[in-house]
Amino acid sequence: MATICKADYYYGALLSALVNGGLVPALFEKENDNRQIYEVMTNKASYIIYTKYNTTPSGSKDFTWSFPFSDNELEEIVKIHHENNKEKRLIFAFICGQKQLSDYNQVIAIVYWDEFLECVDIDKELVRGTARLSVKAVKGSPWLRLYGSKRADRLNGKDNTIRIERSRLSNL
């Protein structure tokens, strides 16, 4: 009998969204529950989707999910990017969940390679703790906000986040 892990529910949400959008994802690699990697082909491009989930956001009105990356994960990401960047585009799917389910506080943030590099110091030149990317969902906004260990959310008192559309998944 198969055992269902908590991670299956969150990765299943991404798979459901992909399949409902008419795509046929294939599992590219699975080593542990910290992340999943999928291959997806659309009529626009071929993608490798590096996926992580988090179910413990901070904030009470606007939610923020942080996704830490170990040195091994960063090495893996760089390796995947270099090995596949001519045939397949590496993108990230950050599954932002919460134990109390509602439409508002469950999002999947699709992040492109250049945005990832703006938020996460993969070369570890700016040592500011653990490498991480954060996704902030502001209630009622069509945008998600990205920042991380390389990019502060506020700079000189102003918003310094990268704004991305919540609906990116449907545009692959």
C-alpha positions as CSV (number, residue, x, y, z in Angstrom):
1,M,0.0,0.0,0.0
2,A,1.3,3.5,-0.9
3,T,1.9,6.0,1.8
4,I,0.7,9.6,1.2
5,C,3.1,12.2,2.5
6,K,2.2,15.8,3.4
7,A,4.4,16.9,0.5
8,D,2.2,14.9,-1.9
9,Y,-0.7,17.3,-1.3
10,Y,1.4,20.4,-2.1
11,Y,3.2,19.0,-5.2
12,G,-0.2,17.6,-6.2
13,A,-1.6,21.1,-6.2
14,L,1.0,22.2,-8.8
15,L,0.4,19.0,-10.9
16,S,-3.3,19.6,-10.8
17,A,-2.9,23.2,-12.0
18,L,-0.6,22.1,-14.8
19,V,-2.9,19.2,-15.9
20,N,-6.0,21.4,-15.7
21,G,-4.2,23.9,-17.9
22,G,-3.7,21.2,-20.6
23,L,-0.1,20.3,-19.8
24,V,1.5,16.9,-19.2
25,P,4.2,17.1,-16.7
26,A,6.8,14.4,-16.2
27,L,8.8,13.9,-13.0
28,F,12.4,14.8,-13.8
29,E,14.0,13.9,-10.5
30,K,13.0,13.0,-7.0
31,E,15.5,12.7,-4.2
32,N,13.7,13.9,-1.2
33,D,10.6,15.8,0.0
34,N,12.3,19.2,0.1
35,R,11.8,19.7,-3.6
36,Q,10.5,18.2,-6.8
37,I,11.7,18.8,-10.3
38,Y,9.4,18.4,-13.3
39,E,9.7,18.6,-17.1
40,V,6.9,20.3,-19.0
41,M,6.5,21.0,-22.7
42,T,4.0,23.7,-23.9
43,N,3.4,25.0,-27.3
44,K,5.6,28.0,-26.3
45,A,8.6,26.3,-24.7
46,S,10.1,23.3,-22.8
47,Y,10.6,23.9,-19.1
48,I,12.3,22.3,-16.1
49,I,10.3,23.4,-13.1
50,Y,12.2,23.4,-9.8
51,T,9.5,23.2,-7.1
52,K,9.5,23.8,-3.3
53,Y,6.6,24.3,-0.9
54,N,6.1,26.1,2.4
55,T,3.0,25.9,4.7
56,T,4.0,28.3,7.4
57,P,3.8,31.9,6.2
58,S,4.5,34.9,8.4
59,G,2.1,37.8,8.7
60,S,-1.6,38.0,9.7
61,K,-3.1,40.2,6.9
62,D,-0.5,39.9,4.1
63,F,1.3,36.5,4.0
64,T,5.0,35.9,3.3
65,W,6.5,32.5,2.7
66,S,10.3,32.1,2.8
67,F,12.1,29.4,0.9
68,P,15.6,28.6,2.1
69,F,18.2,27.0,-0.1
70,S,21.1,24.9,1.1
71,D,24.5,25.0,-0.6
72,N,23.7,21.6,-2.2
73,E,20.4,22.9,-3.6
74,L,22.1,25.9,-5.1
75,E,24.8,23.7,-6.7
76,E,22.0,21.5,-8.0
77,I,20.1,24.5,-9.5
78,V,23.2,25.9,-11.2
79,K,24.0,22.4,-12.6
80,I,20.5,22.0,-14.0
81,H,20.5,25.4,-15.5
82,H,23.9,24.9,-17.2
83,E,23.0,21.4,-18.5
84,N,19.6,22.3,-19.9
85,N,19.5,26.0,-20.7
86,K,19.7,25.5,-24.5
87,E,16.8,23.0,-24.7
88,K,14.8,23.7,-21.7
89,R,14.1,26.9,-19.6
90,L,14.6,26.5,-15.9
91,I,11.8,28.1,-13.9
92,F,10.7,27.8,-10.3
93,A,7.3,27.1,-8.8
94,F,7.0,28.1,-5.1
95,I,3.9,26.6,-3.6
96,C,2.7,28.9,-0.9
97,G,0.2,27.1,1.3
98,Q,-1.3,27.4,4.7
99,K,-2.9,25.0,7.1
100,Q,-6.1,27.0,7.1
101,L,-7.3,26.7,3.5
102,S,-8.8,29.5,1.5
103,D,-8.5,30.8,-2.0
104,Y,-6.6,33.9,-0.8
105,N,-3.9,32.3,1.1
106,Q,-2.9,29.5,-1.3
107,V,-0.8,30.6,-4.3
108,I,1.8,29.2,-6.7
109,A,4.5,31.7,-7.6
110,I,6.2,31.1,-10.9
111,V,9.6,32.7,-10.8
112,Y,11.9,33.0,-13.8
113,W,15.7,32.5,-13.7
114,D,16.6,36.2,-13.9
115,E,14.2,37.0,-11.0
116,F,15.6,34.1,-9.0
117,L,19.1,35.5,-9.5
118,E,18.0,39.0,-8.4
119,C,16.7,37.6,-5.1
120,V,19.1,34.8,-4.3
121,D,22.9,35.1,-4.2
122,I,23.8,31.8,-5.8
123,D,27.5,32.8,-5.9
124,K,27.4,33.6,-2.2
125,E,29.2,36.9,-2.6
126,L,26.9,38.7,-0.2
127,V,26.9,36.6,2.9
128,R,23.7,37.6,4.6
129,G,22.7,34.3,6.3
130,T,21.0,31.5,4.5
131,A,20.2,31.9,0.8
132,R,16.5,32.3,0.5
133,L,13.7,33.7,-1.7
134,S,10.5,35.1,-0.1
135,V,7.1,35.4,-1.7
136,K,4.7,38.0,-0.3
137,A,0.9,37.9,-1.1
138,V,-0.8,41.2,-0.4
139,K,-4.6,40.7,0.0
140,G,-6.6,41.9,-3.0
141,S,-3.5,42.5,-5.2
142,P,-3.1,40.8,-8.5
143,W,0.7,40.8,-7.9
144,L,3.0,38.7,-5.7
145,R,6.1,40.3,-4.4
146,L,9.5,38.7,-4.5
147,Y,12.7,39.4,-2.5
148,G,15.3,37.4,-0.8
149,S,18.8,37.2,0.8
150,K,20.2,39.2,-2.1
151,R,17.4,41.7,-2.4
152,A,15.8,43.6,0.5
153,D,12.0,44.0,0.5
154,R,12.4,47.7,1.4
155,L,15.2,50.1,0.4
156,N,15.4,53.6,1.6
157,G,11.9,53.3,2.9
158,K,10.5,52.3,-0.5
159,D,9.2,49.0,-1.8
160,N,12.1,47.1,-3.4
161,T,10.3,43.9,-4.3
162,I,9.9,42.3,-7.7
163,R,6.2,42.2,-8.7
164,I,5.0,39.2,-10.6
165,E,1.6,38.2,-11.8
166,R,-0.3,35.7,-9.7
167,S,-1.6,34.1,-13.0
168,R,1.8,33.2,-14.5
169,L,1.2,29.5,-14.3
170,S,-1.6,29.7,-16.9
171,N,0.7,31.6,-19.2
172,L,3.4,29.0,-19.6
